[in-house]
Amino acid sequence: MPIAEEAYEAGIAMMYQNVDVPEVRARYGGGYVGANLYPQGRALGEEAIRRFGLVAGDKAIVFGAWEEEGRVWRELGTADVFEEAGMEVIKIVGEPEWAADPNLQIPTITAAVLANPDLKVIVTSGGQMLGAIPLFMETVGKEPGEIINIGFDTSPAVIEAFRSGYVQLTADQQPFLQGYLPILSLCGTLVYGFSPLNVDTGAGFVDETNYEQVADLAIAGYR
């Protein structure tokens, strides 16, 4: 018997964090605390257009797991917004091993940037690659801000990338809320009979003006 079904039969409250399971929740109940991925990706694209004045005809590279539909919702949301605005979107498949060693991405991103000298913006698919943006840009001889670099999540490396001026915007999932709110929700359900919480934690942005406010939290999360 699946864990969710066992919990349902036993009348145990269920909460999910970071990765939603809508079909399971619809069947067995429970709440979700985490980013709603496709809306988060769209919000990043909309914010980038507004903030950086991107227009029809501008060229963007969007990295993502394009061969795996379930793993590319955030990046798809951003790409869709760009395409709806008339921008040219180049989708490049991100390899799984890049997350463990972003240096492996250097040949791909170097070739892509050199092949598109009029490139306006790069969207990376996770904090590991976003944090390596200074290395990538230095490799192709780009100065901070010459190409707009945006993406998802924060980390110590992403904070340093903001400090160096190579990263301009990221959509944060607020992982501390993902850890705290499910426990709070379970307590409320078990003690008071409250309905489970459903909280979208992916609605905020970190940029060049506020990254120092979250720097300590980003660093503490990797200790």
Secondary structure per residue as TSV (DSSP state, phi and psi in degrees):
chain	resnum	aa	ss	phi	psi
A	1	M	-	360.0	129.1
A	2	P	-	-58.3	153.4
A	3	I	H	-57.7	-44.5
A	4	A	H	-60.9	-40.0
A	5	E	H	-68.0	-40.7
A	6	E	H	-60.1	-44.5
A	7	A	H	-63.9	-40.1
A	8	Y	H	-62.8	-46.5
A	9	E	H	-63.6	-32.7
A	10	A	H	-85.7	-3.3
A	11	G	T	72.6	26.4
A	12	I	-	-90.4	135.5
A	13	A	-	-67.6	142.7
A	14	M	-	-123.0	140.2
A	15	M	E	-134.3	145.7
A	16	Y	E	-124.0	145.0
A	17	Q	E	-135.3	147.5
A	18	N	S	72.8	-47.2
A	19	V	S	-124.0	117.3
A	20	D	-	-80.5	153.3
A	21	V	-	-132.9	72.4
A	22	P	H	-54.8	-42.1
A	23	E	H	-66.6	-38.2
A	24	V	H	-67.4	-43.2
A	25	R	H	-65.8	-36.1
A	26	A	H	-64.1	-32.1
A	27	R	H	-85.4	-40.6
A	28	Y	H	-113.3	-7.1
A	29	G	-	88.0	-179.5
A	30	G	-	113.3	166.0
A	31	G	E	-115.2	172.8
A	32	Y	E	-138.3	131.5
A	33	V	E	-122.4	113.8
A	34	G	E	166.2	-176.8
A	35	A	-	-77.5	135.8
A	36	N	-	-83.6	105.2
A	37	L	H	-63.6	-51.2
A	38	Y	H	-63.1	-46.7
A	39	P	H	-60.5	-34.7
A	40	Q	H	-63.6	-42.2
A	41	G	H	-64.5	-41.5
A	42	R	H	-63.1	-42.1
A	43	A	H	-61.5	-38.5
A	44	L	H	-63.8	-44.4
A	45	G	H	-63.0	-43.6
A	46	E	H	-63.4	-41.1
A	47	E	H	-66.6	-39.4
A	48	A	H	-63.9	-42.9
A	49	I	H	-61.7	-45.8
A	50	R	H	-65.2	-45.2
A	51	R	H	-75.9	-38.0
A	52	F	H	-106.7	3.3
A	53	G	T	66.3	33.2
A	54	L	-	-67.8	142.1
A	55	V	-	-135.5	170.6
A	56	A	T	-54.6	135.8
A	57	G	T	96.7	-20.7
A	58	D	-	-65.5	148.0
A	59	K	E	-106.5	135.1
A	60	A	E	-131.3	141.3
A	61	I	E	-104.2	129.4
A	62	V	E	-122.5	113.8
A	63	F	E	-85.4	143.4
A	64	G	E	-176.2	169.8
A	65	A	-	-84.2	67.1
A	66	W	T	-65.1	-17.9
A	67	E	T	-87.9	-4.5
A	68	E	-	-126.5	99.4
A	69	E	G	-54.6	-41.4
A	70	G	G	-71.9	-9.8
A	71	R	G	-111.1	11.0
A	72	V	-	-128.3	18.9
A	73	W	H	-62.9	-42.7
A	74	R	H	-62.2	-50.2
A	75	E	H	-65.2	-36.2
A	76	L	H	-62.6	-41.0
A	77	G	H	-59.2	-44.3
A	78	T	H	-65.8	-45.3
A	79	A	H	-61.6	-41.1
A	80	D	H	-61.1	-43.9
A	81	V	H	-62.5	-44.1
A	82	F	H	-60.7	-45.0
A	83	E	H	-66.1	-38.0
A	84	E	H	-63.9	-26.9
A	85	A	T	-85.3	1.5
A	86	G	T	87.7	9.6
A	87	M	-	-78.3	155.9
A	88	E	E	-90.5	119.9
A	89	V	E	-110.9	124.4
A	90	I	E	-104.6	113.8
A	91	K	E	-94.6	123.4
A	92	I	E	-119.2	130.3
A	93	V	E	-70.8	125.6
A	94	G	-	-88.2	130.7
A	95	E	-	-82.8	141.9
A	96	P	G	-57.0	-35.4
A	97	E	G	-70.2	-14.7
A	98	W	G	-63.4	-31.0
A	99	A	T	-64.0	-35.6
A	100	A	T	-80.2	-33.3
A	101	D	-	-143.4	88.8
A	102	P	G	-58.4	-20.0
A	103	N	G	-58.9	-26.3
A	104	L	G	-67.0	-15.2
A	105	Q	G	-83.3	-13.7
A	106	I	H	-55.0	-48.0
A	107	P	H	-61.0	-39.3
A	108	T	H	-68.9	-48.6
A	109	I	H	-70.2	-33.2
A	110	T	H	-63.3	-47.1
A	111	A	H	-62.7	-40.3
A	112	A	H	-66.7	-42.5
A	113	V	H	-69.2	-43.1
A	114	L	H	-66.4	-30.0
A	115	A	H	-79.5	-11.5
A	116	N	-	-132.9	74.3
A	117	P	T	-64.4	-17.5
A	118	D	T	-96.0	17.3
A	119	L	E	-60.9	133.9
A	120	K	E	-99.9	-38.9
A	121	V	E	-148.3	143.9
A	122	I	E	-119.0	133.9
A	123	V	E	-114.7	117.5
A	124	T	-	-95.6	162.7
A	125	S	S	-100.2	5.0
A	126	G	S	-175.7	167.8
A	127	G	H	-63.4	-31.6
A	128	Q	H	-62.4	-46.5
A	129	M	H	-75.2	-35.8
A	130	L	H	-63.5	-37.4
A	131	G	H	-68.6	-21.2
A	132	A	T	-91.7	2.0
A	133	I	H	-55.2	-42.5
A	134	P	H	-54.9	-42.3
A	135	L	H	-62.5	-45.2
A	136	F	H	-61.5	-45.1
A	137	M	H	-68.5	-38.9
A	138	E	H	-64.1	-35.5
A	139	T	H	-63.4	-36.8
A	140	V	T	-96.2	8.5
A	141	G	T	74.1	30.7
A	142	K	-	-100.2	137.7
A	143	E	-	-82.4	159.9
A	144	P	T	-55.0	129.6
A	145	G	T	85.6	-9.7
A	146	E	T	-65.2	-36.3
A	147	I	S	-120.5	134.7
A	148	I	E	-76.7	128.4
A	149	N	E	-119.5	122.2
A	150	I	E	-134.7	167.9
A	151	G	E	177.5	-147.4
A	152	F	E	-131.0	144.3
A	153	D	-	81.0	166.6
A	154	T	-	-126.9	161.1
A	155	S	-	-167.1	169.0
A	156	P	H	-55.5	-39.3
A	157	A	H	-68.0	-36.8
A	158	V	H	-65.7	-40.3
A	159	I	H	-60.1	-43.7
A	160	E	H	-65.1	-33.8
A	161	A	H	-67.0	-34.9
A	162	F	H	-64.6	-44.6
A	163	R	H	-61.9	-34.8
A	164	S	H	-81.1	-10.9
A	165	G	T	88.9	3.8
A	166	Y	S	-85.6	-22.5
A	167	V	-	-112.8	137.4
A	168	Q	-	-112.0	-23.2
A	169	L	E	-162.5	139.0
A	170	T	E	-143.9	148.6
A	171	A	E	-94.9	118.3
A	172	D	E	-94.6	141.1
A	173	Q	-	-90.3	-5.9
A	174	Q	-	51.8	63.9
A	175	P	H	-62.2	-24.3
A	176	F	H	-64.7	-37.5
A	177	L	H	-66.5	-34.3
A	178	Q	H	-64.7	-28.8
A	179	G	H	-83.7	-37.7
A	180	Y	H	-82.4	-47.4
A	181	L	H	-66.7	-35.9
A	182	P	H	-60.8	-38.0
A	183	I	H	-66.1	-43.5
A	184	L	H	-60.4	-42.1
A	185	S	H	-64.7	-45.0
A	186	L	H	-60.4	-42.6
A	187	C	H	-62.4	-43.7
A	188	G	H	-63.7	-37.8
A	189	T	H	-69.6	-46.7
A	190	L	H	-72.7	-35.5
A	191	V	H	-88.9	-42.1
A	192	Y	H	-114.8	-6.6
A	193	G	-	78.6	19.2
A	194	F	-	-65.8	153.2
A	195	S	-	-70.3	150.5
A	196	P	-	-61.3	145.9
A	197	L	-	-75.8	144.6
A	198	N	E	-127.8	108.0
A	199	V	E	-128.1	124.7
A	200	D	E	-84.6	110.2
A	201	T	-	-94.5	3.3
A	202	G	-	-102.6	25.9
A	203	A	-	-95.6	-0.5
A	204	G	E	-105.0	160.3
A	205	F	E	-122.6	145.4
A	206	V	E	-112.4	132.6
A	207	D	E	-139.8	-167.0
A	208	E	T	-68.9	-15.2
A	209	T	T	-95.3	-20.3
A	210	N	T	-129.3	4.6
A	211	Y	H	-62.0	-29.6
A	212	E	H	-66.8	-24.9
A	213	Q	H	-67.6	-27.3
A	214	V	H	-108.7	3.0
A	215	A	H	-58.8	-46.7
A	216	D	H	-62.9	-40.0
A	217	L	H	-66.3	-42.0
A	218	A	H	-62.2	-41.2
A	219	I	H	-70.4	-42.1
A	220	A	H	-62.9	-32.9
A	221	G	T	-67.5	-14.5
A	222	Y	T	-109.4	8.7
A	223	R	-	-80.8	360.0
